[in-house]
Amino acid sequence: MYGWRALIGMIWPAGGPVPEDEVRMAAPEGVTFASTRMYVEEVSPKGLEEMVTHVERAAREVAIMKADCCLVGGTPAGFFKGHAFNLELTGRAREASGLPSKTQATAVVEALRELGLRRIVVATAYIDELNDLLRTFLEEAGFEVLALKGLRERYNWDIHRLPPSAAYRLTMDAAKEVSDADGVFISCGGLRTFEVIETLEKDLGLPVVTSNQAALWAGLGMTRVSEPVEGYGRLLRMDRNAREQVGA
């Protein structure tokens, strides 16, 4: 049976196949995904306002597929109206699905904290307005954003067409601006990053967290799959059980 170990429910913005392909690429044996979409026309506050009206419908869809948990994708859905709304959105997904639920924005915050990162470089696919909102969200969560660069892409279908090298070059450009960062965050589930996470970590000497990497990590955590995953950065390589045993 597919998903005999865990069936992770994931709700993604419409636009392209990148999130599903990336999490499937890295999933441990026996883990699969029940996914659905939220309609969105543009990656902007206006577009996100419309998109999040589809959360309850999408959460019920992953629930009826007998998923074990519910992850609300689209990192901006959790950060564009601040932390209080992020909690509200999480509650709406949980109530509609009846499942343990998180947003991708929450997964990112938890992943950065898990790695002990505080002073970070941020690279995104977003327009300036969303980048400003993301900076505020991260700073209110206790992080210091040392540099932030965005590709200023407004439409998901354009973001999904970008090669992994776009994320690599953008991140390297952002990192050049600082010399004392703890780590890197690449934001946008539609931006291909999995092929370059390890390369970036080697070239920068820093941990790299990406939106989809954090989403997979959170989904595995909610379903208690603790197996380390190689090839996609320090976050997924960590052995959760070993960390818990030493009281970290």
C-alpha positions in Angstrom: 0.0 0.0 0.0 1.3 3.4 -0.9 1.8 5.5 2.3 2.0 2.5 4.5 4.3 4.4 6.8 2.8 7.9 6.5 0.3 9.7 4.2 1.0 13.4 4.5 -1.7 15.7 3.4 -0.4 18.8 1.6 -2.3 21.8 0.3 -0.5 23.8 -2.4 -1.2 27.0 -4.3 -2.1 26.4 -7.9 0.6 27.1 -10.4 2.8 24.1 -11.2 4.3 20.7 -10.0 7.3 21.8 -8.1 6.2 21.3 -4.5 4.8 17.8 -5.1 7.9 16.7 -7.1 10.3 18.0 -4.5 8.8 16.4 -1.5 8.3 13.1 -3.4 12.0 13.3 -4.5 13.1 13.3 -0.9 10.5 11.2 0.9 11.6 8.2 2.9 10.4 4.7 1.8 6.8 4.2 2.8 5.9 7.9 2.9 3.7 9.5 0.3 1.3 12.4 -0.1 -2.3 13.3 -0.4 -2.3 16.7 -2.1 -4.7 19.2 -3.4 -4.6 22.9 -4.5 -5.9 26.3 -3.6 -6.8 28.5 -6.6 -4.6 31.7 -6.9 -4.1 34.1 -9.7 -1.1 36.0 -8.5 1.4 35.9 -5.6 0.4 39.2 -4.0 -1.6 40.2 -0.9 -4.7 40.5 -3.1 -4.2 37.1 -4.6 -3.5 35.5 -1.3 -6.6 37.0 0.3 -8.6 35.0 -2.3 -6.4 31.9 -2.1 -6.9 31.4 1.7 -10.7 31.3 1.2 -10.1 27.8 -0.2 -8.3 26.4 2.8 -11.3 24.7 4.4 -12.4 23.0 1.2 -8.8 21.8 0.6 -8.4 20.6 4.2 -11.6 18.5 3.8 -10.2 17.0 0.6 -7.0 15.8 2.2 -9.0 14.4 5.2 -11.3 12.4 2.9 -8.1 10.9 1.4 -7.4 9.5 4.9 -4.2 11.6 5.3 -2.4 11.5 8.7 -1.8 15.2 8.9 -2.5 18.5 7.0 0.2 20.9 5.9 -1.0 24.2 4.4 1.5 25.1 1.7 2.2 28.5 0.2 4.6 30.1 2.6 3.1 33.6 2.0 -0.3 32.3 3.1 1.1 32.1 6.6 3.1 35.3 6.8 1.3 37.9 4.7 -1.1 38.9 7.5 1.2 38.2 10.5 1.5 35.7 13.2 -2.0 36.0 14.6 -3.5 35.2 11.1 -1.0 32.3 10.7 -2.4 30.8 13.9 -5.9 31.4 12.7 -5.2 29.7 9.4 -3.7 26.7 11.2 -6.8 26.4 13.3 -9.1 26.6 10.3 -7.2 23.8 8.6 -7.3 21.7 11.8 -11.0 22.2 12.3 -11.9 21.4 8.7 -9.7 18.4 8.4 -9.8 17.0 12.0 -6.1 16.3 11.6 -2.8 17.6 13.1 -2.1 20.7 11.0 0.6 23.3 10.3 1.3 26.0 7.8 4.4 26.1 5.7 5.3 29.4 7.4 5.2 27.7 10.8 7.3 24.8 9.4 9.9 27.3 8.3 10.1 29.1 11.7 10.4 25.8 13.5 13.0 24.5 11.1 15.2 27.7 11.5 14.9 27.3 15.3 15.7 23.6 15.1 19.0 24.4 13.4 19.7 27.2 16.0 19.7 29.9 13.3 19.1 33.5 14.3 21.0 35.8 11.9 19.8 34.8 8.4 20.1 35.6 4.7 16.8 35.4 2.9 16.2 34.7 -0.8 12.7 34.7 -2.3 10.8 34.6 -5.6 8.4 37.3 -4.4 7.6 40.9 -5.2 8.9 43.7 -2.9 5.6 44.0 -1.1 5.6 40.4 0.1 9.3 40.6 0.9 8.6 43.4 3.3 5.9 41.4 4.9 8.2 38.4 5.2 10.9 40.4 6.8 8.5 41.7 9.4 7.1 38.1 10.1 10.6 36.7 10.6 11.8 39.6 12.7 8.7 39.3 15.0 9.6 35.5 15.3 13.0 36.5 16.7 15.2 36.3 13.6 17.6 39.0 12.4 17.3 39.3 8.6 20.8 40.5 7.5 20.0 40.5 3.8 16.9 39.8 1.7 16.7 39.5 -2.1 13.7 38.6 -4.3 13.2 37.8 -7.9 10.0 40.0 -8.0 7.9 37.3 -9.7 4.2 37.8 -9.4 2.8 34.7 -11.1 3.2 31.1 -9.9 3.4 29.6 -13.4 6.4 31.8 -14.1 8.1 30.8 -10.8 7.6 27.1 -11.6 9.5 27.5 -14.9 12.7 28.8 -13.3 15.6 26.3 -13.1 17.3 25.4 -9.8 20.2 27.6 -10.9 18.0 30.7 -10.4 17.6 29.9 -6.7 21.4 29.2 -6.4 22.4 32.5 -8.0 19.9 34.5 -6.1 21.0 33.0 -2.8 24.7 33.5 -3.5 24.1 37.1 -4.4 22.2 37.8 -1.2 24.8 36.0 0.9 27.6 38.2 -0.6 26.1 41.2 1.3 27.0 39.8 4.7 29.8 37.9 6.5 28.3 36.8 9.8 25.1 35.0 9.0 24.1 31.8 10.8 22.2 30.3 7.9 20.0 30.9 4.8 16.3 30.7 4.1 14.9 30.4 0.6 11.2 31.2 0.5 8.7 30.0 -2.1 7.4 26.5 -2.7 7.2 27.0 -6.4 11.0 27.8 -6.7 13.1 24.7 -7.4 15.7 24.3 -4.6 16.1 20.7 -3.8 18.8 20.2 -6.5 21.0 23.0 -5.1 20.5 22.8 -1.3 23.6 20.6 -0.7 25.7 22.7 -3.1 24.7 25.9 -1.4 25.5 24.5 2.0 29.0 23.4 0.8 29.7 26.7 -1.0 28.4 29.0 1.8 29.4 26.8 4.7 25.9 27.5 6.2 22.7 25.5 6.8 20.1 26.2 4.2 16.3 26.0 4.9 13.9 26.1 2.0 10.1 26.2 2.0 9.5 22.7 0.7 12.3 21.2 2.7 10.7 22.6 5.9 7.3 21.4 4.8 8.5 17.9 4.3 10.4 18.0 7.6 7.3 19.2 9.4 5.1 16.5 7.8 7.5 13.8 8.8 7.5 15.2 12.3 3.7 15.2 12.5 3.6 11.6 11.4 6.5 10.6 13.7 8.8 9.4 10.8 12.2 10.1 12.3 14.5 8.6 9.6 17.3 11.0 8.5 17.1 11.9 4.8 20.4 12.3 2.9 21.0 14.7 0.0 18.8 17.6 0.8 20.5 19.6 3.5 21.3 19.5 7.2 17.7 19.9 8.3 16.5 16.6 6.8 19.8 14.8 7.7 19.2 15.2 11.4 18.2 12.2 13.4 15.3 13.4 15.5 15.5 10.4 17.9 19.2 10.9 18.5 18.6 14.6 19.2 15.8 13.8 21.7 17.9 11.2 23.4 20.6 13.7 24.3 18.1 16.2 25.4 18.9 18.8 22.7 
